[in-house]
Amino acid sequence: MLEKATSAVVSEHELSEMRSLLEQRSGILFDVSRERFFSIRVREHMSEKKMAHGSELLRVIRGSNVEYDKFLERLLTQETSFNRYPAIFRALEKKVLPEMHVKKSGRIRGRCGFGARGARREKSRTRLRSPLRHH
């Protein structure tokens, strides 16, 4: 997608106009710190719409609420980096999760103290019943 996106030509002035339009219409500020992200998303959107110049995109988003909303959605939709490190997820899948499953399934109950808690619960039930039996 980025390869296509680089064919779209957008000047700094056009990007600035787009940022101003977004701020005026939606109250969303894409400041200079987000410039790289912003320009990449603009170019991707232009490539998807088969636009060669930033002036075309400006004309379209100024003239159509539907197109403006699509453009805004493109800018606001973030790709997550959740699965950015696949090796970590493989370790989680092969080592950590199986260990957690073993512990949860109770194969090592003696170490977890599960039996002791169960016994304590039974004693408390007995104490609650005891006064009733004596009356």
Long-range contacts (C-beta under 8 A, 24 or more apart in sequence): 1-44, 1-47, 2-40, 2-44, 4-44, 4-47, 5-40, 5-43, 5-44, 5-46, 5-47, 6-43, 7-47, 7-52, 8-42, 8-43, 8-46, 8-47, 8-51, 8-52, 8-53, 8-54, 9-52, 9-53, 9-54, 10-39, 10-42, 10-43, 10-46, 10-53, 10-54, 10-57, 11-54, 14-54, 14-55, 14-57, 14-58, 15-39, 15-42, 15-54, 17-58, 18-42, 18-54, 18-57, 18-58, 18-61, 21-58, 21-61, 21-62, 22-72, 22-75, 25-68, 26-72, 28-72, 28-76, 30-75, 38-75, 41-74, 41-75, 42-75, 44-74, 45-70, 45-71, 45-74, 45-75
